[in-house]
């Protein structure tokens, strides 16, 4: 009688569900159509990002996405984690928005890197309508189409100064 090998079951990837909700475990290119955080960005923002990334590449700079479109559930989790880290909802709000106010939940915000990409965007991003919104978050960019003509608007010190963050 021959003993068979035990059946090996594949364990579910615990990060798969978070990726579907918008987590980006490793930075990805703005041309990644498989990562929901990128693929589910607003089409206008994604188009501007891809045009900027193409121009940046010609200058030897790669723009990577660290965060993009998020589900309300994932944004809530990030906010709760920030409350635990910073000690209060008020202090956490300087770094992480609630699901009801976050531009990430609507697909209107993207977190970018590395530092060379952010430096390139700080010099050239307005030409694509891509603007850093918060002084304390140099990675956070949103589409401001009027910036192509008028330049980026002044930055808020942090999200608590942004009138859109008030429920």
HUDA-V783370 format. One record per residue. RES is the residue in one small letter. SS is DSSP state (2 for helix, 1 for strand, 0 for the rest). NEAR is the number of other ideal C-beta (glycine too) atoms within 8 Angstrom. Layout:
# HUDA-V783370
RES_SS_NEAR ; RES_SS_NEAR
This chain:
# HUDA-V783370
x_0_2 ; x_0_3 ; x_0_4 ; x_0_4 ; x_0_5 ; x_0_4 ; x_0_4 ; x_0_5 ; x_0_4 ; x_0_4 ; x_0_4 ; x_0_5 ; x_0_5 ; x_0_6 ; x_0_8 ; x_2_8 ; x_2_7 ; x_2_11 ; x_2_13 ; x_2_8 ; x_2_11 ; x_0_17 ; x_0_10 ; x_0_14 ; x_0_6 ; x_0_4 ; x_0_8 ; x_1_11 ; x_1_9 ; x_0_12 ; x_0_6 ; x_0_10 ; x_0_6 ; x_0_4 ; x_0_12 ; x_2_10 ; x_2_16 ; x_2_15 ; x_2_9 ; x_0_9 ; x_0_14 ; x_0_9 ; x_2_6 ; x_2_8 ; x_2_14 ; x_2_11 ; x_2_8 ; x_2_12 ; x_2_15 ; x_2_10 ; x_2_9 ; x_2_15 ; x_2_13 ; x_2_8 ; x_2_10 ; x_2_14 ; x_2_9 ; x_2_6 ; x_0_7 ; x_0_4 ; x_0_9 ; x_0_10 ; x_0_14 ; x_1_12 ; x_1_18 ; x_1_9 ; x_1_11 ; x_0_16 ; x_0_12 ; x_0_15 ; x_0_9 ; x_2_9 ; x_2_8 ; x_2_12 ; x_2_17 ; x_2_10 ; x_2_8 ; x_2_10 ; x_2_14 ; x_2_8 ; x_2_9 ; x_2_11 ; x_2_11 ; x_2_6 ; x_2_7 ; x_2_10 ; x_0_5 ; x_0_7 ; x_2_7 ; x_2_7 ; x_2_8 ; x_2_13 ; x_0_12 ; x_0_10 ; x_0_10 ; x_0_10 ; x_0_12 ; x_0_10 ; x_0_11 ; x_0_7 ; x_0_9 ; x_0_13 ; x_0_9 ; x_0_14 ; x_0_12 ; x_0_9 ; x_0_11 ; x_0_10 ; x_1_14 ; x_1_12 ; x_1_12 ; x_1_12 ; x_1_10 ; x_0_8 ; x_2_6 ; x_2_8 ; x_2_14 ; x_2_13 ; x_2_8 ; x_2_13 ; x_2_15 ; x_2_8 ; x_2_6 ; x_2_10 ; x_2_16 ; x_2_12 ; x_2_7 ; x_2_12 ; x_0_13 ; x_1_14 ; x_1_13 ; x_1_14 ; x_0_11 ; x_1_12 ; x_0_8 ; x_0_7 ; x_0_12 ; x_0_6 ; x_0_10 ; x_1_11 ; x_1_14 ; x_1_12 ; x_1_12 ; x_0_11 ; x_0_7 ; x_0_7 ; x_2_14 ; x_2_9 ; x_2_4 ; x_2_6 ; x_0_5 ; x_0_9 ; x_0_8 ; x_0_3 ; x_0_9 ; x_1_10 ; x_0_8 ; x_0_11 ; x_2_12 ; x_2_9 ; x_2_6 ; x_0_9 ; x_2_4 ; x_2_6 ; x_2_9 ; x_0_5 ; x_0_4
